[in-house]
Amino acid sequence: MAPALPQAADSPEAGERLTTNMFTGLVEEIGRVLERDGPRLVVSAARVLEGTDLGASVAVNGACLTVVEQGPGRLRFDMGPETLARTALGDLTAGDAVNLERPLRLGGLVGGHLVQGHVDDVGIVAALSRQAETAWLTIEWRDQALAPLLIPQGSVAVDGVSLTVARLNARDFEIMVIPHTLAATTLGGLRKGQRVNLEMDMIGKYVQRILQLQAEPQPRRGEVSRRRAERIQGPRRADTREGSR
């Protein structure tokens, strides 16, 4: 029996965090799932153990999770309902390989692109074809609202790996994966039909939000004050008393 691991308080969901962690999409090591029991996920780790204390964050296949137990060569995470619903982590079983990355440290180099560890959607591997030592990876997305966030030669994170979109089609995108990435991440072991975590470029999401707000009709002059007054006093009613005309 493995020795008991030190315990930590239950971790909040990603949306409840008081701080925001940033990653780069450069995988530090490949871990293995040692245990998966409902929301509990235990993975093997070596390099990412350094400087990772209880309560720290680690990106697991691109999803930012909080360390709730730590022991020799292993980390445990508790996944909340939102994480299981929005990511492909619920598909993991014992023995599966996972990409691991610690948060970016202040002053550190951004070798990939800025990644938050907040998965936007789950994509489907449509094809993985080898060409000599490289590979072409085709990913389909489900949510059409993500389409504007993908551009040719733009950045996207697939299972936490920072990649460049080589070709953009109507419902999928293609990526050329170099030999180092195939060997240093889980991408080389992907299979057709497998689900993967997708996170779109953060800058693109901010630009999209700004454009949406600019497109919304703006209240006329004085409308804001009137609406504020109605919230405080309630809407004005017509005077129906006799002789009020």
Contacts in CASP RR format, 6 or more apart in sequence:
PFRMAT RR
TARGET T0000
AUTHOR 0000-0000-0000
METHOD contacts of the structure
MODEL  1
MAPALPQAADSPEAGERLTTNMFTGLVEEIGRVLERDGPRLVVSAARVLE
GTDLGASVAVNGACLTVVEQGPGRLRFDMGPETLARTALGDLTAGDAVNL
ERPLRLGGLVGGHLVQGHVDDVGIVAALSRQAETAWLTIEWRDQALAPLL
IPQGSVAVDGVSLTVARLNARDFEIMVIPHTLAATTLGGLRKGQRVNLEM
DMIGKYVQRILQLQAEPQPRRGEVSRRRAERIQGPRRADTREGSR
2 74 0 8 1.000
3 71 0 8 1.000
3 72 0 8 1.000
5 69 0 8 1.000
5 70 0 8 1.000
5 71 0 8 1.000
5 74 0 8 1.000
5 76 0 8 1.000
6 54 0 8 1.000
6 69 0 8 1.000
6 70 0 8 1.000
6 71 0 8 1.000
7 68 0 8 1.000
7 69 0 8 1.000
8 54 0 8 1.000
8 55 0 8 1.000
8 67 0 8 1.000
8 68 0 8 1.000
8 69 0 8 1.000
9 68 0 8 1.000
10 68 0 8 1.000
10 78 0 8 1.000
11 55 0 8 1.000
11 65 0 8 1.000
11 66 0 8 1.000
11 67 0 8 1.000
11 68 0 8 1.000
11 77 0 8 1.000
11 78 0 8 1.000
12 66 0 8 1.000
13 80 0 8 1.000
13 81 0 8 1.000
13 82 0 8 1.000
13 83 0 8 1.000
14 63 0 8 1.000
14 64 0 8 1.000
14 82 0 8 1.000
14 83 0 8 1.000
14 117 0 8 1.000
14 118 0 8 1.000
15 82 0 8 1.000
17 66 0 8 1.000
20 116 0 8 1.000
21 57 0 8 1.000
21 64 0 8 1.000
21 103 0 8 1.000
21 104 0 8 1.000
21 116 0 8 1.000
21 117 0 8 1.000
22 103 0 8 1.000
22 104 0 8 1.000
22 114 0 8 1.000
22 115 0 8 1.000
22 116 0 8 1.000
23 59 0 8 1.000
23 62 0 8 1.000
23 64 0 8 1.000
23 101 0 8 1.000
23 102 0 8 1.000
23 103 0 8 1.000
23 104 0 8 1.000
23 114 0 8 1.000
23 115 0 8 1.000
23 116 0 8 1.000
23 117 0 8 1.000
23 160 0 8 1.000
24 101 0 8 1.000
24 104 0 8 1.000
24 109 0 8 1.000
24 110 0 8 1.000
24 111 0 8 1.000
24 112 0 8 1.000
24 113 0 8 1.000
24 114 0 8 1.000
24 115 0 8 1.000
24 162 0 8 1.000
25 59 0 8 1.000
25 62 0 8 1.000
25 101 0 8 1.000
25 112 0 8 1.000
25 113 0 8 1.000
25 115 0 8 1.000
25 157 0 8 1.000
25 160 0 8 1.000
25 161 0 8 1.000
25 162 0 8 1.000
26 101 0 8 1.000
26 111 0 8 1.000
26 112 0 8 1.000
26 162 0 8 1.000
27 99 0 8 1.000
27 100 0 8 1.000
27 101 0 8 1.000
27 160 0 8 1.000
27 161 0 8 1.000
27 184 0 8 1.000
27 185 0 8 1.000
28 47 0 8 1.000
28 48 0 8 1.000
28 100 0 8 1.000
28 101 0 8 1.000
28 102 0 8 1.000
29 45 0 8 1.000
29 46 0 8 1.000
29 47 0 8 1.000
29 48 0 8 1.000
29 100 0 8 1.000
30 97 0 8 1.000
30 98 0 8 1.000
30 99 0 8 1.000
30 100 0 8 1.000
30 184 0 8 1.000
30 185 0 8 1.000
30 186 0 8 1.000
31 43 0 8 1.000
31 44 0 8 1.000
31 45 0 8 1.000
31 97 0 8 1.000
31 98 0 8 1.000
31 99 0 8 1.000
31 100 0 8 1.000
32 43 0 8 1.000
32 44 0 8 1.000
32 95 0 8 1.000
32 96 0 8 1.000
32 97 0 8 1.000
32 98 0 8 1.000
33 41 0 8 1.000
33 42 0 8 1.000
33 43 0 8 1.000
33 92 0 8 1.000
33 93 0 8 1.000
33 94 0 8 1.000
33 95 0 8 1.000
33 96 0 8 1.000
33 97 0 8 1.000
33 98 0 8 1.000
34 42 0 8 1.000
34 43 0 8 1.000
34 44 0 8 1.000
34 74 0 8 1.000
34 94 0 8 1.000
34 95 0 8 1.000
35 41 0 8 1.000
35 42 0 8 1.000
35 76 0 8 1.000
35 94 0 8 1.000
36 42 0 8 1.000
36 90 0 8 1.000
36 92 0 8 1.000
36 93 0 8 1.000
36 94 0 8 1.000
38 79 0 8 1.000
39 78 0 8 1.000
39 79 0 8 1.000
39 80 0 8 1.000
39 84 0 8 1.000
40 76 0 8 1.000
40 77 0 8 1.000
40 78 0 8 1.000
40 79 0 8 1.000
41 60 0 8 1.000
41 65 0 8 1.000
41 76 0 8 1.000
41 77 0 8 1.000
41 78 0 8 1.000
41 79 0 8 1.000
41 89 0 8 1.000
41 92 0 8 1.000
42 69 0 8 1.000
42 74 0 8 1.000
42 75 0 8 1.000
42 76 0 8 1.000
42 77 0 8 1.000
43 60 0 8 1.000
43 74 0 8 1.000
43 75 0 8 1.000
43 76 0 8 1.000
43 77 0 8 1.000
43 98 0 8 1.000
43 100 0 8 1.000
44 73 0 8 1.000
44 74 0 8 1.000
45 52 0 8 1.000
45 58 0 8 1.000
45 73 0 8 1.000
45 74 0 8 1.000
45 75 0 8 1.000
45 100 0 8 1.000
46 73 0 8 1.000
47 100 0 8 1.000
48 58 0 8 1.000
48 75 0 8 1.000
48 100 0 8 1.000
48 101 0 8 1.000
48 102 0 8 1.000
49 70 0 8 1.000
49 73 0 8 1.000
49 75 0 8 1.000
51 102 0 8 1.000
52 58 0 8 1.000
52 67 0 8 1.000
52 70 0 8 1.000
52 75 0 8 1.000
52 102 0 8 1.000
53 67 0 8 1.000
53 70 0 8 1.000
54 67 0 8 1.000
54 68 0 8 1.000
54 69 0 8 1.000
54 70 0 8 1.000
55 66 0 8 1.000
55 67 0 8 1.000
55 68 0 8 1.000
56 66 0 8 1.000
56 67 0 8 1.000
56 102 0 8 1.000
56 103 0 8 1.000
57 64 0 8 1.000
57 65 0 8 1.000
57 66 0 8 1.000
57 67 0 8 1.000
57 102 0 8 1.000
57 103 0 8 1.000
58 64 0 8 1.000
58 65 0 8 1.000
58 67 0 8 1.000
58 75 0 8 1.000
58 77 0 8 1.000
58 100 0 8 1.000
58 101 0 8 1.000
58 102 0 8 1.000
58 103 0 8 1.000
59 65 0 8 1.000
59 99 0 8 1.000
59 100 0 8 1.000
59 101 0 8 1.000
59 102 0 8 1.000
59 103 0 8 1.000
59 115 0 8 1.000
59 117 0 8 1.000
59 160 0 8 1.000
60 77 0 8 1.000
60 89 0 8 1.000
60 98 0 8 1.000
60 99 0 8 1.000
60 100 0 8 1.000
61 87 0 8 1.000
61 88 0 8 1.000
61 89 0 8 1.000
61 92 0 8 1.000
61 98 0 8 1.000
61 99 0 8 1.000
61 159 0 8 1.000
61 160 0 8 1.000
61 186 0 8 1.000
61 196 0 8 1.000
61 197 0 8 1.000
62 99 0 8 1.000
62 101 0 8 1.000
62 115 0 8 1.000
62 117 0 8 1.000
62 119 0 8 1.000
62 157 0 8 1.000
62 159 0 8 1.000
62 160 0 8 1.000
62 197 0 8 1.000
62 199 0 8 1.000
63 83 0 8 1.000
63 87 0 8 1.000
63 89 0 8 1.000
63 117 0 8 1.000
63 119 0 8 1.000
63 197 0 8 1.000
64 116 0 8 1.000
64 117 0 8 1.000
64 118 0 8 1.000
65 77 0 8 1.000
65 79 0 8 1.000
65 83 0 8 1.000
66 77 0 8 1.000
66 78 0 8 1.000
67 75 0 8 1.000
67 76 0 8 1.000
67 77 0 8 1.000
68 76 0 8 1.000
68 77 0 8 1.000
68 78 0 8 1.000
69 75 0 8 1.000
69 76 0 8 1.000
70 76 0 8 1.000
79 89 0 8 1.000
79 90 0 8 1.000
83 89 0 8 1.000
84 90 0 8 1.000
86 119 0 8 1.000
86 121 0 8 1.000
86 122 0 8 1.000
87 119 0 8 1.000
87 122 0 8 1.000
87 197 0 8 1.000
88 122 0 8 1.000
88 123 0 8 1.000
88 159 0 8 1.000
88 195 0 8 1.000
88 196 0 8 1.000
88 197 0 8 1.000
89 197 0 8 1.000
91 195 0 8 1.000
92 98 0 8 1.000
97 186 0 8 1.000
97 189 0 8 1.000
98 186 0 8 1.000
99 159 0 8 1.000
99 160 0 8 1.000
99 161 0 8 1.000
99 185 0 8 1.000
99 186 0 8 1.000
101 160 0 8 1.000
104 110 0 8 1.000
111 162 0 8 1.000
112 155 0 8 1.000
112 162 0 8 1.000
113 155 0 8 1.000
113 157 0 8 1.000
113 162 0 8 1.000
113 201 0 8 1.000
114 202 0 8 1.000
114 203 0 8 1.000
115 157 0 8 1.000
115 160 0 8 1.000
115 162 0 8 1.000
115 199 0 8 1.000
115 202 0 8 1.000
116 199 0 8 1.000
116 202 0 8 1.000
117 157 0 8 1.000
117 160 0 8 1.000
117 199 0 8 1.000
118 199 0 8 1.000
119 197 0 8 1.000
119 198 0 8 1.000
119 199 0 8 1.000
120 143 0 8 1.000
120 146 0 8 1.000
120 149 0 8 1.000
120 198 0 8 1.000
120 199 0 8 1.000
120 200 0 8 1.000
121 141 0 8 1.000
121 142 0 8 1.000
121 143 0 8 1.000
121 146 0 8 1.000
121 198 0 8 1.000
122 142 0 8 1.000
122 195 0 8 1.000
122 196 0 8 1.000
122 197 0 8 1.000
122 198 0 8 1.000
123 139 0 8 1.000
123 140 0 8 1.000
123 141 0 8 1.000
123 142 0 8 1.000
123 195 0 8 1.000
123 196 0 8 1.000
123 197 0 8 1.000
123 198 0 8 1.000
124 139 0 8 1.000
124 140 0 8 1.000
124 142 0 8 1.000
124 193 0 8 1.000
124 194 0 8 1.000
124 195 0 8 1.000
124 196 0 8 1.000
125 137 0 8 1.000
125 138 0 8 1.000
125 139 0 8 1.000
125 190 0 8 1.000
125 191 0 8 1.000
125 192 0 8 1.000
125 193 0 8 1.000
125 194 0 8 1.000
125 195 0 8 1.000
125 196 0 8 1.000
126 138 0 8 1.000
126 139 0 8 1.000
126 140 0 8 1.000
126 172 0 8 1.000
126 192 0 8 1.000
126 193 0 8 1.000
127 136 0 8 1.000
127 137 0 8 1.000
127 138 0 8 1.000
127 192 0 8 1.000
128 135 0 8 1.000
128 136 0 8 1.000
128 137 0 8 1.000
128 138 0 8 1.000
128 188 0 8 1.000
128 189 0 8 1.000
128 190 0 8 1.000
128 191 0 8 1.000
128 192 0 8 1.000
129 135 0 8 1.000
129 136 0 8 1.000
133 179 0 8 1.000
134 176 0 8 1.000
134 177 0 8 1.000
134 178 0 8 1.000
134 179 0 8 1.000
134 182 0 8 1.000
135 176 0 8 1.000
135 177 0 8 1.000
135 182 0 8 1.000
135 187 0 8 1.000
135 188 0 8 1.000
136 166 0 8 1.000
136 174 0 8 1.000
136 175 0 8 1.000
136 176 0 8 1.000
136 177 0 8 1.000
137 158 0 8 1.000
137 174 0 8 1.000
137 175 0 8 1.000
137 176 0 8 1.000
137 177 0 8 1.000
137 187 0 8 1.000
137 190 0 8 1.000
138 172 0 8 1.000
138 173 0 8 1.000
138 174 0 8 1.000
138 175 0 8 1.000
139 158 0 8 1.000
139 172 0 8 1.000
139 173 0 8 1.000
139 174 0 8 1.000
139 175 0 8 1.000
139 196 0 8 1.000
139 198 0 8 1.000
140 171 0 8 1.000
140 172 0 8 1.000
141 147 0 8 1.000
141 150 0 8 1.000
141 171 0 8 1.000
141 172 0 8 1.000
141 173 0 8 1.000
141 198 0 8 1.000
144 171 0 8 1.000
146 198 0 8 1.000
146 200 0 8 1.000
148 208 0 8 1.000
149 200 0 8 1.000
149 201 0 8 1.000
149 204 0 8 1.000
149 205 0 8 1.000
149 208 0 8 1.000
150 156 0 8 1.000
150 165 0 8 1.000
150 168 0 8 1.000
150 173 0 8 1.000
150 200 0 8 1.000
151 165 0 8 1.000
151 168 0 8 1.000
152 165 0 8 1.000
152 166 0 8 1.000
152 167 0 8 1.000
152 168 0 8 1.000
153 164 0 8 1.000
153 165 0 8 1.000
153 166 0 8 1.000
154 164 0 8 1.000
154 165 0 8 1.000
154 201 0 8 1.000
155 162 0 8 1.000
155 163 0 8 1.000
155 164 0 8 1.000
155 165 0 8 1.000
155 201 0 8 1.000
156 163 0 8 1.000
156 164 0 8 1.000
156 165 0 8 1.000
156 173 0 8 1.000
156 175 0 8 1.000
156 198 0 8 1.000
156 199 0 8 1.000
156 200 0 8 1.000
156 201 0 8 1.000
157 163 0 8 1.000
157 197 0 8 1.000
157 198 0 8 1.000
157 199 0 8 1.000
158 175 0 8 1.000
158 187 0 8 1.000
158 196 0 8 1.000
158 197 0 8 1.000
158 198 0 8 1.000
159 185 0 8 1.000
159 186 0 8 1.000
159 187 0 8 1.000
159 196 0 8 1.000
159 197 0 8 1.000
160 197 0 8 1.000
160 199 0 8 1.000
161 181 0 8 1.000
161 185 0 8 1.000
161 187 0 8 1.000
163 175 0 8 1.000
163 177 0 8 1.000
163 181 0 8 1.000
164 175 0 8 1.000
165 173 0 8 1.000
165 174 0 8 1.000
165 175 0 8 1.000
166 173 0 8 1.000
166 174 0 8 1.000
166 175 0 8 1.000
166 176 0 8 1.000
167 173 0 8 1.000
167 174 0 8 1.000
168 174 0 8 1.000
177 187 0 8 1.000
177 188 0 8 1.000
181 187 0 8 1.000
182 188 0 8 1.000
190 196 0 8 1.000
219 227 0 8 1.000
230 236 0 8 1.000
END
